[in-house]
């Protein structure tokens, strides 16, 4: 499988953390001095389209950490038989590239699932900022802890329905959905990530619907009984992230328009 490098964003993608809709990045919104320091450190943003190329590839040397500003990306590895193994989905506020902090080389490949934007934090400048702003270091460690917890849960020997229920709640929190959860990724990618066959994902979604927990739509799921889903998912021991984007629909639509315009 050949994956070309991702295209750089145009110069029109200016950086202003003070007006960014993403409330949780490497800076705490509301701290103007910290946001300015972060903005000044960032390189120009990159815009990515599905199929256009990779943000980085497995084996690449680490040049930066990436903070998702809009859209959704996935990271994956490829086994000896050429099969893709999805390692994670990344939403606004998430960091991408943490896998390379250890030895300086990426262990996975990152590509866009939908039109997306990432803010680019060059490692040399980021390390300097982290030494001067402890909150940045805390944010990086928190993200690493969350990714480790999710990885342990997915790789654990939990029943399929528990993993699927946890994923639905995770997706709801990360996309800022209220009741209707839209899938930016294909259902087969959900199964790949959860280590479940596509048929198994479909079967348990139908089972959840029959129980009255959800209602299936076109690339979406309406959560009807979140309490039941949480009871099912609690055994895994994962508390979904708090939503990191504004909950208002106009904010999401504005980011989507910006993403599409950036890669047009």
N, C-alpha and C positions, 0 to 999 in steps of 0.2 A: 504494500500500500504506500503510495507516494503522497506526501502532504507538503504542499508548498508553503513558504513563509507567509504570514498574514500581511495584508496591506496596511501601510501606515495611514493614520487619520490625516485629514487635510488640515491646513493651518487654521481653518475657521473654527476648529474645535478648541476654543479658549478654555482656560482652567480657572474656575472661581469656586473654591470650596465653600465660601460663605453663602452662595445661592444654590448649591447642589441639593437636589431633592433627597439624596441618600443621607440618612441621619446618622448612620453608624459606619464609619470607614476606619481609617487609622487615626482620626481625630474626633474629638467630641464636639458635636455641633453646638455653637453658642460660645465657644472659646475662640474669639476672633484672632488673638495672637497666634495660637496654635494652628488654626486653620490657615492663616497667612503663611506661616513657616512651612506648612505642608504644601501649600499651593506653589510657593517659590521653589521648592525642591523637586516638584514633579516635572517629568519630561512631557512633551505633547501626548495627548491621549491617542489611543489606537481604536479604530473602529473595525469590527470583524463581521463578515457575513458567513453563514453556513456554506461550506464547500469552497470558500475562498482560500483557506490555508490555516496553518496552525499558529497560535500565539507563541508557542515554543514546542519543541519535540523532545521525546525521551533521549537523553544523552547530550543535549545542548548544555553548554555552560550557562550558569545563572548570571544574568545581567541586571535583573530587576525583580521586584515583587509587583504584582498587579492587583489592583482593587477594582472589582466589578462596579461599574457605574450604572449600567443598564443592560437588560437582556438576560441571557443565561448561557453559560459555557459548561462543557464537560471535560474532565480529564480522564485519560484512559491509557492502558498499556496494551501491548500486543504479545501474545504468547508464542511459543516456538512453532505452533501450527498455524499462526496467522490470525488467530481469533482475538477480537477486541474485548477487553475487560474494562468496563467503566469503573473508575475509582471514585468519582464524585461529580455532583452537579453544583454549580456555583452561581449565586444570585447577587443582586446589588448589595454591597457592603462586605462581601466575602473577599478574602485574599487568595490569590492563586500564585503558586510558585514556592510554597513553603517546603515542598519535598526536596528542594535543592539546597536548603540552608546548611545541611550537614556537610556534604563534600563538594558543594558548588556545582553539581550537575543535576538536571531534572530527571526524575525517575518516570515521568509520565508525559503524555502529549496533551495539549489543551487546544480545543477548537470551540467555535461558536455553535450553539444549538439553534439560536434565533439571532437576528441582527442585534449586535451587542457593542458596548463600549467598555474599555478598561482604562483606568488611570495608571500611569507607569511611574513607579518609584525606583529610580536607579539605586542599586545596592550600596554603592560607595556613599552616596548622599544620604540614603536611608540609615545606614549604620551610624553616621555622624549625628543625624537628627535623633535617633534612638538614645544615644548617649546623653543628649541634652534635654530630651523630653521623655521622662520615664513612662508617661501614659502611652506612648507609642509602643514601647517594649511590652507593656502589659497587654495591649490589644493584640500584638503578634502572638504572645504566649496563650492568650485566651482562644484565639482562632485555632492554634495548633492543638489545644486540648479538646476543642469541639470536634475537630476532624478525627482525632484519635478515638474519641468516644463513639462517633458514628461508624468508623471503620471496624471497631471491635464488635459493635452491635450487628453490623451486616455480615461479618465473618463468623459470628456466633451461631450455635446450633439452635436457633429459635424457629418456631413454626412459621410457615409461609404467611399465614394470616396476621400474625403479630408484626412481622416485618412490613407487610403491605399497609397495615393500619398506621404504623409509625411513620411510614413514608408519606402517606396522605396528610398526616398532621404536620410533618416537616415541611411539605410543599405548601400547605396552607399558610404556615407562619412565614416562610421565606418569601412568598410572593405577595404577602399582605392581603390575601383574600379574606373576605368576610364569611361567605357561605359557599360560593362557587369556586372550586379550585380548577384552574386551567392547566393543562399539561403542555409545557413548552417543548418537551421531548416526546419521542415516539414511545408507544407502549412497550415495544420490544426493548428499548433502552432502559425502561423502568425494570423490566425483568432481568436484563443483563446486570444492572447495578445491584439488584436485590438477590442475585444468583438464583433466579427462578425462571422456569420456562415461560414463554409468552402465554401459552395456554393456561398455565397455573395462575398467572396474574389475572387473566380474563375470567377464569372460573371463580376466583375469590372475590373479584369485584362484583360479579353477579350474585354471589352468596351474600355479600354485604348489602346489596340492593334488595334482595329478597327479605333480609332481616329488617329492612327499613332504616338502615344506617346511612345509606347514600342513595342518590338518584343519578344515573348515568346520563351524560349528555354527549355532544360532539366535541371530543378532545377535552372534556371537562367532567367534573364530578361535583354534585351538590351535596354538602355534608348535612344530613338530617338529624343525626344523633351523635354529636361529638363526644358526649359522655361515654357512650358504648365503645367508640373507637379508642378513646384514651384508656379505658379499662383494659381493652385488648392489647394496647401498645405498652402499657406500664411495665410489663414484665421485662421488656428490653432495657428499661432504665434510662431512656433518653428523653430529656426535656427539649422540645424543639426550640430553636433560636427565637428570640424576640424579633418581630418584624423590624427591618432596618430601613424601610422606605416609608414615605408618607402614605397614610392609609387612604387618602382621597383619590378617587378615580382620575381626576384631571392630572394629578402629578404623574401617574403611570402613563397616561396617554401622551403627556408632553415628552416624557423620556422616550417612548416608542417612536414618536415623530422625529425626535432628534437622532435616534439611532438609524432610522431609515434614511434620513437626509444625509447623514454623515457618510454612508456607504453608497449613496446614489451615484 
